[in-house]
Amino acid sequence: MAKPARKPALARLVVGACVGIAVVLGAARVESAEPAGGAVLRVCADPDNMPFSNAKGEGFENKLAELIAQKLDARLEYSWFAEATGYVPNTMGSGACDLVMGYAQGTGLIEDTNPYYYTSYLLIYRQDNASLGEVESLFDPRLKGKRIGFVARTPPASILAMHGLVAKAKPFEIHSDEGASTAAVTMIGEIASGQLDAGILWGPVGGYYAQRAAATLKLVPLVKETAGPRTIYGITMGVRPSEPEWKHTINKFIAANQGEINLILQSYNVPVLDDKGNLIAAASAER
């Protein structure tokens, strides 16, 4: 997430499993609204950044890249880049890819497409934790004195401080020598075991790892915060400003395939919201 330069998340808020896609004909990239026969979608992705992407193609951004390639009748190829400082200059900036997937809307670093999903941070606690009941926001007085895990230098860290909730809270750091999932897995494990009363994670990360926990966990999208940094983000794909036709092509893809995009995200337990912050139920994802 501390603002996201890309997806607000663990290391992604700090953020964003980035998949960049370039349209290539033979050895040269051609600016075109629709790839011609034999076109290649070159994808830049992190090889170890679940649930977003990995080298086995198991992440939801891998699946979305496959869908784009299918719809544009193009062959999908990957170039693997570990997420780190300089990711954008080393991928899109160097010409290795022309589309970055998973960029928080309005960062100003690259040109945004239309958002293809909205999501938020999650408050996570055990379903059987009666002391928290139906807590839905960080200003709920029932959180006072609770042991709450959070990722350092992210928007929720500032909100916790505003509400005087940091005294017993536990910050989790994202280290450059380990995967972004490490902190999430550890935090989820401590919530499930009762070491922590609750935790806050970026929605796609928290949802994915919570469903793998040893206990049943309650997932609450933080959409009711009234002060502090925003907790809801529109996630876009990023393009260079010099490629309006390519941006238009991707916007058309998003509009035509929104239902299928939602289903891919929800299959990874990503909390998908509408543009007003309401949770979209799986049953209505195709509408």
ZAMARGU-4260 file (C-alpha; in steps of 0.2 Angstrom, whole numbers, plus 5000, padded with zeros to 4 digits):
<rodrens>
0) 5000/5000/5000 | 5011/5025/5010 | 5001/5028/4996 | 5001/5016/4982 | 5012/5019/4967
5) 5003/5004/4960 | 4991/4992/4969 | 4990/4997/4987 | 4996/4981/4995 | 5009/4973/5005
10) 5024/4976/4994 | 5011/4982/4982 | 5007/4997/4992 | 5023/4998/4993 | 5011/4990/4977
15) 5006/4981/4962 | 5009/4964/4953 | 5013/4972/4937 | 5009/4964/4920 | 5014/4974/4905
20) 5009/4969/4888 | 5016/4975/4872 | 5009/4972/4854 | 5023/4965/4843 | 5023/4959/4825
25) 5039/4950/4822 | 5053/4959/4830 | 5045/4976/4829 | 5032/4983/4840 | 5017/4991/4830
30) 5005/5003/4837 | 4988/4996/4832 | 4971/4995/4839 | 4970/4977/4836 | 4985/4965/4835
35) 4985/4957/4817 | 4988/4938/4815 | 5004/4932/4823 | 5004/4946/4836 | 5012/4943/4853
40) 5007/4950/4869 | 5023/4953/4879 | 5019/4952/4898 | 5031/4958/4911 | 5027/4950/4928
45) 5034/4946/4945 | 5038/4927/4945 | 5034/4925/4963 | 5020/4937/4969 | 5004/4927/4972
50) 4990/4930/4971 | 4994/4942/4957 | 5007/4932/4947 | 5020/4919/4947 | 5031/4909/4935
55) 5019/4895/4934 | 5005/4906/4928 | 4994/4904/4943 | 4990/4922/4948 | 4974/4931/4944
60) 4984/4943/4933 | 4991/4929/4924 | 4974/4923/4920 | 4968/4940/4915 | 4983/4941/4903
65) 4978/4925/4896 | 4961/4932/4893 | 4967/4947/4885 | 4978/4937/4873 | 4963/4926/4869
70) 4952/4940/4865 | 4965/4949/4854 | 4970/4933/4846 | 4988/4935/4851 | 5001/4924/4858
75) 5006/4927/4876 | 5025/4928/4881 | 5032/4933/4898 | 5047/4942/4903 | 5050/4940/4922
80) 5055/4955/4933 | 5055/4954/4952 | 5045/4969/4960 | 5057/4982/4967 | 5062/5000/4965
85) 5063/5004/4947 | 5051/4991/4941 | 5042/5004/4929 | 5058/5011/4921 | 5065/4993/4919
90) 5049/4987/4911 | 5038/4999/4903 | 5051/5013/4903 | 5063/5002/4894 | 5051/4996/4881
95) 5050/4979/4888 | 5031/4981/4890 | 5018/4993/4885 | 5004/4989/4897 | 5006/4988/4916
100) 4992/4978/4925 | 4987/4982/4943 | 4990/5001/4944 | 4981/5011/4956 | 4971/5024/4947
105) 4977/5042/4948 | 4995/5040/4953 | 5001/5050/4939 | 5016/5039/4935 | 5008/5033/4918
110) 4992/5035/4908 | 4978/5025/4916 | 4965/5015/4907 | 4948/5014/4914 | 4948/5004/4931
115) 4944/4986/4929 | 4940/4983/4947 | 4939/4992/4963 | 4944/4985/4980 | 4950/4990/4997
120) 4960/4986/5012 | 4952/4972/5023 | 4950/4971/5042 | 4952/4953/5046 | 4947/4944/5062
125) 4941/4927/5068 | 4923/4923/5064 | 4921/4917/5082 | 4929/4932/5090 | 4914/4938/5100
130) 4922/4954/5107 | 4923/4961/5089 | 4906/4956/5084 | 4901/4965/5068 | 4915/4978/5068
135) 4915/4987/5051 | 4927/5001/5053 | 4943/5007/5061 | 4934/5020/5072 | 4924/5007/5081
140) 4927/5008/5100 | 4928/4989/5101 | 4945/4990/5093 | 4952/4999/5108 | 4966/4989/5116
145) 4965/4975/5103 | 4981/4968/5096 | 4980/4973/5077 | 4992/4968/5064 | 4996/4980/5050
150) 5009/4983/5036 | 5020/4997/5040 | 5019/5013/5030 | 5003/5009/5022 | 4987/5020/5023
155) 4979/5009/5037 | 4994/5013/5048 | 4990/5031/5048 | 4972/5028/5052 | 4976/5017/5066
160) 4987/5031/5073 | 4973/5043/5071 | 4961/5032/5082 | 4974/5029/5095 | 4976/5010/5091
165) 4994/5008/5088 | 4999/5005/5107 | 4996/4986/5106 | 4996/4985/5087 | 5010/4975/5078
170) 5018/4982/5062 | 5024/4970/5049 | 5038/4975/5037 | 5041/4970/5019 | 5059/4965/5017
175) 5067/4966/5000 | 5075/4949/5001 | 5058/4940/5004 | 5042/4938/4994 | 5028/4950/4997
180) 5017/4936/5003 | 5028/4932/5018 | 5021/4946/5029 | 5003/4941/5024 | 5005/4923/5028
185) 5012/4927/5045 | 4999/4939/5049 | 4985/4928/5044 | 4993/4914/5054 | 4993/4925/5070
190) 4975/4930/5068 | 4970/4912/5066 | 4980/4906/5081 | 4973/4920/5092 | 4990/4929/5094
195) 4982/4944/5085 | 4964/4950/5088 | 4963/4957/5070 | 4974/4962/5055 | 4973/4974/5041
200) 4979/4968/5023 | 4977/4974/5005 | 4961/4966/4999 | 4967/4954/4985 | 4981/4948/4997
205) 4971/4947/5013 | 4956/4938/5004 | 4968/4925/4995 | 4977/4920/5011 | 4963/4921/5023
210) 4953/4907/5014 | 4969/4896/5017 | 4969/4900/5035 | 4967/4886/5049 | 4952/4895/5056
215) 4937/4903/5048 | 4940/4922/5047 | 4929/4937/5044 | 4934/4948/5030 | 4927/4966/5031
220) 4931/4978/5017 | 4936/4995/5025 | 4924/5006/5015 | 4917/5016/5029 | 4932/5026/5035
225) 4927/5044/5037 | 4945/5052/5040 | 4963/5049/5035 | 4970/5041/5019 | 4958/5033/5007
230) 4956/5014/5008 | 4947/5011/4992 | 4956/5011/4975 | 4951/5009/4957 | 4964/4997/4949
235) 4968/5001/4931 | 4981/4995/4918 | 4994/5008/4913 | 4999/5014/4896 | 5011/5027/4889
240) 5002/5043/4885 | 5009/5042/4867 | 4998/5026/4863 | 4980/5032/4863 | 4974/5018/4851
245) 4981/5005/4862 | 4973/5012/4877 | 4956/5013/4868 | 4959/4994/4864 | 4961/4990/4882
250) 4947/5000/4888 | 4936/4991/4875 | 4942/4974/4882 | 4938/4979/4900 | 4920/4985/4895
255) 4916/4970/4885 | 4923/4957/4898 | 4919/4965/4915 | 4909/4950/4920 | 4923/4938/4916
260) 4936/4949/4924 | 4925/4949/4940 | 4924/4931/4941 | 4943/4928/4939 | 4946/4940/4953
265) 4932/4932/4964 | 4939/4915/4961 | 4955/4921/4971 | 4943/4928/4985 | 4947/4946/4980
270) 4934/4958/4987 | 4927/4966/4971 | 4918/4983/4974 | 4908/4994/4963 | 4913/5012/4960
275) 4903/5017/4975 | 4912/5005/4987 | 4898/4992/4988 | 4904/4973/4988 | 4899/4964/4972
280) 4892/4947/4976 | 4899/4932/4966 | 4881/4928/4960 | 4880/4945/4952 | 4898/4946/4945
285) 4892/4943/4927 | 4879/4957/4927
</rodrens>
